[in-house]
Amino acid sequence: MKLKIFKALWGCDLPIEQAVAQAVHAGFQGIEGRAPQDSREQKKWSALFEQACLDYVAEIVTGGDYVPHASATPEQHLADLKLGLENSMPLNPKFATCITGYDAWPESESIDFFKAAIELAQTYGLPINFETHRSRSLFNPWVTRRIAEAIPEMRLTLDISHWCVVCERLMDSEISVLESFLPQVRHIHARVGYDQGPQVPHPAAPEYAAALLSHQTIWARVWQLQKQSGQTCTSMTPEFGPDGYLHRLPFTQAPIADLWEINQWMAETERAHFQRFSN
């Protein structure tokens, strides 16, 4: 089994040409991000990815923004998903990661919604994963277990950093819960959370070694299950980001670390981690 690592466009302010060049230079195998809505931009992105031999993973956000609008109905979320799929398809994505649903919905409503979302994605012929994300339907591991059990065909993008802050603890303490749905994970977002936040200041810092190891233990378990199932390729996106995630100094708001340096460090670390796993 091979590992493909994708560069996240979240937090990247560079023009797409420079983002692609940056990804290639750093040894990434693809780009993950939201597709542009303009058809000319879509063609440009597609050509850039093809020329650089980079795969593309579509990111689709429903409900208005990363934190969904409380007033957005399941029908509106589905309409956002449809638009995201239409914008993404010209870029020839390998699959889509969807940040969707709403944590305040009853679980039965979320289950009905996810079934409809899977059917919609199937009409486009595109595999779709649903991200484990706070403020969304899959906002903690226990709800995720029940929804995933109700929809065996559901596929997940695993981002356990969200659950660390929701549950106020590292998730290896709940490995028995995670085991039930880890076989449904197809993609990993490699951000390291801790008990008081979704993003440690820097994953290389020794004071966060336990948090890093906790996440790596679960990621390795995903790889093990994928390898046992006969998967020939697994994928991961280092996704340390901005927007309140990146720690800043008080008063000056100066960032305490460089996001691109962190995500490169995460990629290099996980390449080495995967090599140890493979051996």
C-alpha positions, 0 to 999 in steps of 0.5 A: 500500500502506498501513501499519497499526501495532499496539500490543503488550500485552506490557509493558503493565500497564494495564487493557484499557480504558486500553490501548485509549484509549492506542492510539487517542490515539497513532494506532495502528490496532490491538492485538496481544496474547494473548487472555483465556481468560474468555469474558466478558473476550473479549466485553468486549475485542471490544466495546472494539476494535469501538467504537474501530475497532481491528483485533486481531492474536492472539498465541499462545504454545505450550510453556508460556511465552515460553521453552518448557518442554524437556519439551513435545512437539510434540503439547503445542505443538499443543494450546496452539495450539488453545487459543490459537486458540479463545480468540482467535477471539471477538475477530475477529483479522485473523491470529495471530502464533504463538511456537512450536516449540523450538530443540532439535528436529531440523529434520525434527520442526519441519517436520512440526510447522509443517505440522500447525500450519498445517492446524490454523489452517486449520480455524479459517479464521484466517491464521497467521504464525510468529514468528522468535524465539530459543529457538524452531524459527526461532531463526536465519536459516539454519534458518528458510531451510531450514524456509521452503523446505520449507513454501512456504505458511508465513507469517512474523512477522519479528523480526530483533532475536532473530537479532542476539543469537543470531548476534552481528551485525546481520542486514543482513550476512546479507541474501542468506540472508534474501532467500530467505524475505522473500517469506513475511513478512506482519507485522513486529515493530519492535524494534531489536536489536544484536550483544549483545542483542535490544533497544537501550536506546533506538532514538533514541540516536545510538550505535545509529543503525547498528543502527536503519538495519540493521533499517529496510533489511530492513523496507523490503525486506519492504515492497518485496516485499509491494508487488510482490506486490500487497499493499494493506496491511502491518502492524507492531508496535513491540515493545520490551518488559520482562522482561530486555529493558528495560535497568535500572540496577544495584542500583536496577533503575530502568528507563533508559527508558519503554517506552511512550515508546520504542514511540511513538517507534518508531511515529512513526519507522516512519510517516515511514520508510514515507512515504519508502519510498512516495514 
